Each structure stands twice: as C-alpha cells, then as structure tokens.
C-alpha cells in the first residue's frame, strides 16, 4: 500500500472553507476511486490551524490517477489558496 501523510497549516480565516472543500472532495474520492483505501483529514488538537491528511492508495498508479481527476483539480486549487504560504509538507511511505 502506498501512503501519503500531508502536514498543512491553514490561514485562520480560511479554516471553514478548507474543511468544507476537503469534506466534499473526500466524498467524491471514496465514491469514485476504489483503489483509495483511506482518505482522512485530522486537526491537530492544540493547534487549531494545523492539519494532517492521510491518504492510502493500493499503488502508485492509483495515486497518479487520483491527481488527474477533475474534482481533485478543482478542490486542490481552493485548498492551496487556504494554506499559509500556499504550501504543505508531504511524506510518502509504503506499508510492509
């Protein structure tokens, strides 16, 4: 399994938009991409604008295909606008 862990900080005035955009994206991803086995956003409890996203794909090809979906492209444009500095940290790991 191919796992991605994303660390992001969101602008305080964009938290609601960030969360709602992700929730809508998550619904589409899980409904339309059977190779995506887990796709969850979590908030860091003591840091209200800090988030972690964990994405699990059956393989690299599934993740590559995920990035090409129209609904992903639309959502990521909004999500990126919400991020402090417009960027995030990403770690890629594989299950053993």
C-alpha positions in Angstrom: 0.0 0.0 0.0 1.2 3.5 -0.9 0.6 6.0 2.0 0.9 9.8 1.9 0.9 12.0 5.1 0.4 15.7 4.5 1.1 18.3 7.1 -0.6 21.7 6.4 -1.2 25.0 8.2 -4.3 26.9 7.2 -4.9 30.6 7.3 -7.2 31.3 10.3 -9.8 33.0 8.1 -9.9 30.0 5.7 -10.4 27.1 8.1 -14.1 26.7 7.3 -13.5 26.8 3.5 -10.6 24.3 3.8 -12.6 21.8 5.8 -15.7 22.0 3.7 -13.7 21.7 0.5 -11.9 18.7 1.8 -15.1 17.0 3.0 -16.7 17.4 -0.5 -13.5 16.1 -2.1 -13.3 13.1 0.3 -16.9 12.1 -0.6 -16.1 12.1 -4.3 -12.8 10.3 -3.9 -14.2 7.5 -1.8 -17.2 7.1 -4.1 -15.3 7.1 -7.4 -11.8 5.7 -6.7 -11.9 2.1 -5.4 -8.1 2.0 -5.1 -8.1 4.7 -2.5 -8.5 2.8 0.8 -8.3 5.7 3.3 -8.6 9.5 2.8 -8.9 11.4 6.1 -8.2 14.9 7.3 -7.5 15.5 11.0 -6.9 18.7 13.0 -4.1 18.9 15.5 -5.9 19.3 18.8 -3.6 22.0 20.3 -3.0 23.8 17.0 -6.4 24.9 15.6 -4.9 25.8 12.1 -2.7 22.7 11.8 -3.9 19.6 9.9 -2.8 16.2 8.9 -4.1 14.4 5.8 -3.5 10.7 5.5 -4.1 9.2 2.0 -3.8 5.4 1.3 -3.7 4.1 -2.2 -3.4 0.5 -3.4 -0.4 1.5 -5.5 1.4 4.4 -7.1 -0.7 4.2 -10.3 -3.9 4.7 -8.3 -2.4 7.9 -6.7 -1.2 9.1 -10.1 -4.8 8.7 -11.5 -6.2 10.4 -8.4 -4.2 13.5 -9.2 -5.8 13.8 -12.7 -9.5 13.7 -11.6 -11.4 16.9 -12.4 -12.9 17.1 -9.0 -9.4 16.8 -7.4 -8.0 19.6 -9.6 -10.9 21.9 -8.7 -10.6 21.2 -5.0 -6.8 21.4 -4.8 -7.0 24.9 -6.3 -9.2 26.1 -3.4 -7.3 24.1 -0.8 -4.0 25.6 -1.9 -5.5 29.1 -1.5 -6.3 28.3 2.1 -2.8 27.2 3.1 -0.4 29.5 4.9 2.3 30.2 2.3 0.4 28.2 -0.3 2.3 25.0 0.5 2.4 21.9 2.7 4.8 19.2 3.8 4.4 15.7 2.4 5.8 12.3 3.4 5.4 9.2 1.3 5.7 5.8 2.9 4.8 2.2 2.0 3.3 -0.5 4.2 5.3 -3.6 4.8 
